[in-house]
């Protein structure tokens, strides 16, 4: 059962410019299907007013106030499933949310995402999380993953990050929505990227990183029961 933090803030309105219709491509295999969703087709909550349009969304990661982690797979009493609403309202987290499902969807296996991203600092991480959002707005995490970007890629250059998320078996009930979070970290579950190339255990300087997500080339593929 998901555990709720003591305080919670609403997500607020979705920018009208970020609303686009669904587009679904399904490649079927015996007994299973792989459902691919382009994130630009879903509702996006921009971290800053005016930061979202039909093409890109940006957020800035600051290691001095690193994006926190709620739950997930770790050896801690803080592991597991939590209501992620407090994280999803932060300025350093990008959120995409589907429309509510008309019928239940069983996700069984390893979700995969290809994120089209550019960063203004080559020393950067990319954290991705999937959540199940119920009718009351509780956003419960069930799979995530993180990738350290290649520092040899020139700052500002667009790159595709391919990432397998946690293996999972999750039923998205009818009336629920699927939510995708994208951020520059998840501390303290994962060590902060200082943004300088220094080792995190004894680095002395930090640098912020602006992540730009290119919607149309960012694709989430879900292993769903046929």
C-alpha positions as CSV (number, residue, x, y, z in Angstrom):
1,X,0.0,0.0,0.0
2,X,1.3,3.5,-0.9
3,X,2.3,5.7,2.0
4,X,1.3,9.3,2.0
5,X,3.6,12.1,3.2
6,X,1.9,14.4,5.7
7,X,1.5,17.4,3.3
8,X,0.5,17.4,-0.3
9,X,0.0,20.1,-2.9
10,X,-2.2,19.9,-6.1
11,X,-0.4,19.7,-9.4
12,X,-2.3,22.7,-10.7
13,X,-3.5,23.4,-14.3
14,X,-1.9,21.8,-17.3
15,X,-0.7,24.4,-19.9
16,X,-3.1,24.4,-22.8
17,X,-0.2,24.5,-25.3
18,X,1.0,21.1,-24.0
19,X,-2.3,19.2,-24.6
20,X,-2.2,16.9,-27.6
21,X,-4.2,13.8,-28.7
22,X,-3.1,10.2,-28.0
23,X,-1.0,8.2,-30.5
24,X,-0.4,4.5,-29.8
25,X,1.7,2.0,-31.7
26,X,1.5,-1.7,-30.7
27,X,3.9,-4.4,-31.9
28,X,2.4,-7.7,-30.9
29,X,4.1,-10.9,-29.8
30,X,2.4,-14.1,-28.6
31,X,0.6,-13.4,-25.3
32,X,2.1,-10.0,-24.9
33,X,2.3,-6.6,-26.7
34,X,4.7,-3.7,-26.6
35,X,2.8,-0.5,-26.4
36,X,4.8,2.5,-27.4
37,X,3.7,6.0,-26.4
38,X,5.3,9.3,-27.6
39,X,5.3,11.6,-24.6
40,X,4.4,14.6,-26.6
41,X,0.9,13.2,-27.0
42,X,0.2,13.5,-23.3
43,X,-0.5,16.2,-20.8
44,X,2.7,17.9,-19.6
45,X,3.0,19.9,-16.4
46,X,5.8,22.4,-17.1
47,X,8.1,23.3,-14.1
48,X,7.8,27.0,-15.1
49,X,4.9,28.9,-16.6
50,X,5.6,29.3,-20.3
51,X,8.3,26.6,-20.3
52,X,6.3,24.0,-22.1
53,X,5.2,24.0,-25.8
54,X,4.4,21.4,-28.4
55,X,8.1,20.6,-28.9
56,X,10.1,20.8,-25.7
57,X,10.0,21.1,-21.9
58,X,12.9,22.2,-19.7
59,X,13.9,21.9,-16.1
60,X,17.0,22.8,-14.1
61,X,18.8,20.5,-11.7
62,X,20.7,22.1,-8.9
63,X,23.0,19.7,-6.9
64,X,22.9,22.1,-3.9
65,X,19.1,21.4,-3.7
66,X,19.1,18.0,-5.3
67,X,15.8,16.5,-6.5
68,X,14.7,14.2,-3.6
69,X,13.8,10.5,-4.0
70,X,10.5,9.1,-2.6
71,X,10.6,5.3,-2.1
72,X,11.8,3.0,-4.9
73,X,14.2,0.0,-4.7
74,X,16.7,0.5,-1.9
75,X,17.9,-1.0,1.3
76,X,16.1,1.3,3.6
77,X,12.9,1.8,5.6
78,X,12.1,4.5,3.1
79,X,11.9,2.0,0.3
80,X,8.7,1.0,-1.5
81,X,5.8,2.9,-2.9
82,X,4.8,6.5,-1.9
83,X,2.6,9.2,-3.1
84,X,4.9,11.2,-5.3
85,X,2.8,14.4,-5.5
86,X,5.3,16.4,-3.4
87,X,8.1,15.7,-5.9
88,X,5.9,16.2,-8.9
89,X,5.2,19.8,-8.0
90,X,8.9,20.7,-7.8
91,X,10.5,23.1,-10.4
92,X,13.2,20.5,-11.2
93,X,10.8,17.7,-12.3
94,X,9.0,17.3,-15.6
95,X,5.7,15.4,-15.5
96,X,3.8,13.8,-18.4
97,X,0.3,12.4,-17.6
98,X,-1.9,10.2,-19.8
99,X,-5.7,10.5,-20.0
100,X,-7.6,8.1,-17.7
101,X,-7.8,4.5,-19.0
102,X,-11.2,3.2,-20.1
103,X,-10.2,-0.3,-19.2
104,X,-7.4,-1.8,-17.0
105,X,-3.9,-2.2,-18.4
106,X,-1.5,-4.9,-17.2
107,X,2.2,-3.9,-17.4
108,X,4.3,-7.0,-16.9
109,X,8.0,-7.0,-17.7
110,X,10.6,-4.2,-18.2
111,X,9.4,-0.8,-19.4
112,X,11.8,0.9,-21.8
113,X,12.2,4.5,-22.6
114,X,14.1,6.5,-25.2
115,X,14.5,10.1,-24.1
116,X,15.5,12.7,-26.6
117,X,17.4,15.3,-24.4
118,X,19.9,18.1,-24.6
119,X,21.7,19.5,-21.6
120,X,23.7,22.7,-21.2
121,X,26.2,20.9,-19.0
122,X,27.7,17.5,-20.2
123,X,28.1,16.3,-16.6
124,X,24.5,15.3,-16.0
125,X,22.2,12.5,-15.0
126,X,18.7,11.6,-16.2
127,X,16.2,10.0,-13.8
128,X,12.9,8.5,-15.1
129,X,10.0,7.2,-13.0
130,X,6.6,5.7,-13.8
131,X,3.6,6.2,-11.5
132,X,0.0,5.0,-11.3
133,X,-2.4,7.9,-10.6
134,X,-5.7,7.0,-9.1
135,X,-9.0,8.9,-9.3
136,X,-8.1,11.0,-6.2
137,X,-4.8,12.1,-7.7
138,X,-2.5,9.9,-5.6
139,X,0.6,9.2,-7.8
140,X,2.2,5.9,-6.7
141,X,5.6,4.9,-8.1
142,X,6.2,1.4,-9.5
143,X,9.2,1.5,-11.8
144,X,12.2,3.8,-12.4
145,X,15.8,4.1,-13.6
146,X,18.7,6.5,-13.9
147,X,21.5,7.0,-16.4
148,X,24.7,9.1,-16.2
149,X,25.0,10.9,-19.5
150,X,28.1,10.7,-21.7
151,X,30.3,13.7,-20.7
152,X,31.9,13.6,-24.1
153,X,28.7,14.7,-25.8
154,X,29.0,18.4,-26.5
155,X,26.8,20.7,-24.3
156,X,23.6,21.6,-26.1
157,X,23.8,18.7,-28.5
158,X,20.6,16.6,-28.8
159,X,21.1,12.9,-27.8
160,X,18.9,9.9,-27.3
161,X,19.2,8.1,-23.9
162,X,18.0,4.5,-23.9
163,X,17.0,3.2,-20.5
164,X,15.4,0.1,-19.1
165,X,13.3,0.7,-16.0
166,X,12.7,-1.6,-13.1
167,X,11.0,-5.0,-13.9
168,X,7.4,-4.7,-12.7
169,X,4.0,-6.3,-12.7
170,X,1.4,-3.5,-12.3
171,X,-2.3,-3.3,-13.2
172,X,-3.3,0.3,-14.1
173,X,-7.0,0.1,-13.2
174,X,-9.7,1.6,-15.3
175,X,-10.1,5.3,-14.4
176,X,-6.5,5.6,-13.5
177,X,-3.8,7.5,-15.4
178,X,-0.1,6.7,-16.2
179,X,2.4,9.3,-15.2
180,X,6.0,9.8,-16.3
181,X,8.5,11.8,-14.3
182,X,11.8,13.1,-15.7
183,X,14.4,14.8,-13.5
184,X,18.2,15.3,-13.1
185,X,18.5,13.1,-10.1
186,X,16.9,11.3,-7.1
187,X,18.8,12.0,-3.9
188,X,19.8,10.3,-1.6
189,X,18.8,7.1,-3.4
190,X,21.4,7.9,-6.0
191,X,24.4,10.1,-5.3
192,X,24.2,13.7,-6.6
193,X,25.8,14.5,-9.8
194,X,27.8,17.6,-8.9
195,X,27.8,18.8,-12.5
196,X,31.6,19.3,-12.6
197,X,33.0,15.8,-13.3
198,X,34.4,15.6,-9.7
199,X,33.8,12.4,-7.7
200,X,30.7,12.9,-5.6
201,X,32.3,11.6,-2.4
202,X,34.9,14.4,-2.2
203,X,34.0,17.0,-4.8
204,X,34.1,20.6,-3.7
205,X,32.3,22.6,-6.4
206,X,28.9,22.2,-8.1
207,X,27.2,23.4,-11.3
208,X,23.5,23.4,-12.3
209,X,22.3,21.6,-15.4
210,X,19.3,22.6,-17.6
211,X,17.6,19.6,-19.2
212,X,15.6,20.1,-22.4
213,X,13.3,17.2,-23.3
214,X,12.3,16.9,-26.9
215,X,8.8,15.5,-26.9
216,X,8.2,14.0,-30.3
217,X,11.3,11.8,-30.2
218,X,10.9,10.6,-26.6
219,X,9.1,7.3,-26.5
220,X,8.0,5.0,-23.7
221,X,7.5,1.3,-24.5
222,X,5.4,-0.7,-22.1
223,X,5.3,-4.5,-22.0
224,X,1.5,-5.1,-21.6
225,X,-0.6,-8.3,-21.5
226,X,-2.3,-8.9,-24.8
